[in-house]
Amino acid sequence: MAIINQMELIVAVSVIAGVIGAMLGLGGGILLVPIFTLLFHIPFRLAVGASLISVIATSSGAAVAYVKDGMTNLRLGMFLEIATTTGAVMGAYLAGVLSTRILYGLFALMLAYSAYALIQQRSEELPDLQHSHPLARRLRLASYYHDAALKRDISYKVGNPYGGLSLMWVAGILSGLLGIGSGLLKVMALDVVMKLPMKVSTATSNFMIGVTAAASAGVYFARGDIRPLIAAPTALGVLLGAVIGTKIMERLKNRTLRYIFFPVLSIVAVEMFLKAL
Amino acid sequence: MTFNRRCKVKKTPTAPPTGSGSPPRYSDEMIPLISRVLRAGVIVSSLVLVAGLALFISQSPAIPPVGPEALTRFAVNGVHGVSHRNLVIITAGLWILILTPVARVAMGLWGYMKEKDRALTVTTSYVLAVLIASFFLGRS
């Protein structure tokens, strides 16, 4: 019954990727694709197809909690999804045309950036934006949320929608090319470019990741790059792992963990880069 | 109608902080509904996937004992063109998962149309159109 062993291996690896992904605040995708391609010798595009499915699963699962908390800015999310879905379809299409070496190279760059972002200090300070951009005002994108730590409602404005759209478009392309959620870039677009509070940025980014990945997954599915026996155990494993990881995170500081995984991600980035040569 | 279940969202503040001048939330009504649909999509698809995999393994065709890449031989339309009934169940589970965010966008569109919010209706329609088009774009 070799098929069970092979599937057990995929489930086991996906659970671990899900746990680590949730604990580091990275999606499972950035870990899954290297494991599948480097260790299991699964072709790059099939690994990306499976990863996209797991990205949808974790995003939808996590969004339930965030949306209920009122952290997610639904209007802003729906508006910016114009850019992420357009980019995602373009990226997914390009993935079918570009050589795998280029894809490995891009993935290595993305991994290196994720490793760097791991050890960066994230500022939790509230942004100080006086006025919303005229377009943001017209679309009524400004909103508020209840900050449990500060014990008060926080109103915020929304700046630079065009800059936000541009970066979201890039995030969409990378998601479609590499099968990752591109959460880091999405948070950066919301937090740094559009000046939203960190908590709103994280929740809204997660909310958008599912729709972005669904747009890419459509193209991968139609192309036959989503193989059920790989994608199904991956999705179930990552989902289970994410639930466990979130539970562990509730009673653990993740600073040490981040420093432990910085060298791991760096080494994997080098391995992926070598495949590009 | 489901939109009338507003009383259930007690945790979510329904009025903006006083004196801040921030606009009210127009999509508040959809929050509990969207949250429920996302949860249902994840749970239902997981159950279908588990059932499909269990059935497939119990009637597993012989695969040579090599690495996991052997599993890639099973495409949606079966091994070497021979379709396998249980692959169809697994594929259905994957589709439920993919369609969950699409359903969320469709619900958003319905809400914005009801509110006669033209800008967000146009935005959301575009996103839904891209999602639907994506299922045809990979075929060429």
Interface residues (C-beta under 8 A of the other chain):
Chain A: M1 A2 I3 I4 N5 Q6 M7 L9 I10 F36 F40 H41 I42 P43 L46 I53 I56 A57 S59 S60 G61 A63 V64 V67 K68 D69 G70 L74 R75 M78 F79 E81 I82 T85 T86 A88 V89 A92 Y93 G96 R138 L139 R140 A142 S143 Y144 H146 R152 D153 S155 G210 V211 A213 A214 A215 S216 A217 G218 V219 Y220 F221 A222 R223 G224 D225 I226 R227 P228 L229 I230 A231 A232 P233 A235 L236 L239
Chain B: V9 K11 T12 P13 P16 P17 S20 G21 S22 P23 R25 Y26 S27 M30 I31 P32 I34 S35 L38 R39 G41 V42 S45 S46 L49 V50 G52 L53 F56 I57 S60 P61 A62 I63 P64 P65 V66 G67 P68 E69 A70 L71 T72 F74 A75 V76 L87 I90 T91 G93 L94 L97 I98 L99 T100 P101 V102 R104 V105 G108 Y112 A119 L120 T123 T124 Y126 V127 V130 L131 A133 S134 F135 F136 L137 G138 R139
